Amino acid sequence: MQISRENNALVYRNENGEILAEITWQTLDANTINANHTYVAPSLRGQGVAAQLLDALVALAKAEGWKIHATCSYVARQFAASEKYADIQAK
């Protein structure tokens, strides 16, 4: 799956350029972003696409030195369910 960064989003598009999946954020300050939306097309749901998007966002945040605050319900659930995200969460 080829994920690309487009402004404040990580996006997966099909060959026609249509968005099939995305995770978006807004910048809160120089060190913190708010993960505010995750979308996966119905045809891709249940295949781990949202998890791949979140992992890509976490990798980007670590590379940029950001912490992540989550208002997206999917991201908030994943943060609550796994200790693997403990070091990236904004306090």
C-alpha positions as CSV (number, residue, x, y, z in Angstrom):
1,M,0.0,0.0,0.0
2,Q,1.5,3.3,-1.1
3,I,0.7,6.0,1.5
4,S,1.6,9.6,0.6
5,R,1.6,12.8,2.6
6,E,-0.7,15.5,1.4
7,N,-0.6,18.6,3.6
8,N,-1.9,17.4,7.0
9,A,-3.0,14.0,5.8
10,L,-1.6,10.6,5.0
11,V,-3.5,9.3,2.0
12,Y,-3.9,6.1,0.1
13,R,-5.4,6.6,-3.4
14,N,-6.4,4.2,-6.1
15,E,-5.1,4.3,-9.7
16,N,-7.7,6.9,-10.6
17,G,-6.6,9.3,-7.8
18,E,-9.6,8.6,-5.6
19,I,-9.0,8.6,-1.9
20,L,-9.6,5.1,-0.5
21,A,-8.1,5.8,3.0
22,E,-6.7,8.7,5.0
23,I,-5.7,9.9,8.4
24,T,-5.7,13.6,9.1
25,W,-4.3,15.9,11.7
26,Q,-4.1,19.5,12.7
27,T,-1.1,21.2,14.2
28,L,-1.7,22.3,17.8
29,D,1.8,23.7,18.4
30,A,5.4,23.1,17.3
31,N,5.5,19.8,19.2
32,T,2.0,18.5,19.1
33,I,-0.5,17.4,16.5
34,N,-4.1,16.3,16.9
35,A,-5.1,13.2,15.0
36,N,-8.7,14.1,14.2
37,H,-10.0,11.8,11.5
38,T,-9.5,8.4,10.0
39,Y,-11.3,7.1,6.9
40,V,-11.2,3.8,5.1
41,A,-13.4,3.0,2.1
42,P,-15.9,0.2,2.8
43,S,-14.1,-2.1,0.3
44,L,-10.9,-2.0,2.4
45,R,-12.4,-2.2,5.9
46,G,-11.3,-5.1,8.1
47,Q,-7.9,-5.5,6.3
48,G,-5.7,-3.5,8.7
49,V,-5.6,-0.4,6.5
50,A,-6.5,2.0,9.4
51,A,-3.7,0.4,11.5
52,Q,-1.2,1.0,8.6
53,L,-2.2,4.6,8.4
54,L,-1.9,5.1,12.2
55,D,1.6,3.4,12.1
56,A,2.6,5.7,9.3
57,L,1.4,8.7,11.2
58,V,3.3,7.5,14.3
59,A,6.5,7.1,12.3
60,L,6.1,10.6,10.8
61,A,5.4,12.1,14.2
62,K,8.5,10.4,15.7
63,A,10.6,11.7,12.7
64,E,9.3,15.2,13.2
65,G,9.6,15.2,17.0
66,W,5.8,15.5,17.5
67,K,3.5,14.1,20.1
68,I,0.0,13.0,19.1
69,H,-3.2,14.1,20.8
70,A,-6.2,12.0,19.6
71,T,-9.7,13.3,19.0
72,C,-10.3,10.7,16.2
73,S,-12.2,7.9,17.8
74,Y,-10.2,5.2,16.0
75,V,-6.9,6.6,17.1
76,A,-8.1,7.2,20.7
77,R,-9.2,3.5,20.9
78,Q,-5.9,2.3,19.6
79,F,-4.0,4.5,22.0
80,A,-6.0,3.2,24.9
81,A,-5.7,-0.4,23.8
82,S,-1.9,-0.7,23.3
83,E,1.1,0.4,25.2
84,K,3.1,0.6,22.0
85,Y,1.8,4.1,21.5
86,A,2.6,5.3,25.0
87,D,5.7,7.2,24.0
88,I,4.0,9.2,21.2
89,Q,0.9,10.3,23.1
90,A,0.6,14.0,24.1
91,K,0.1,14.3,27.9
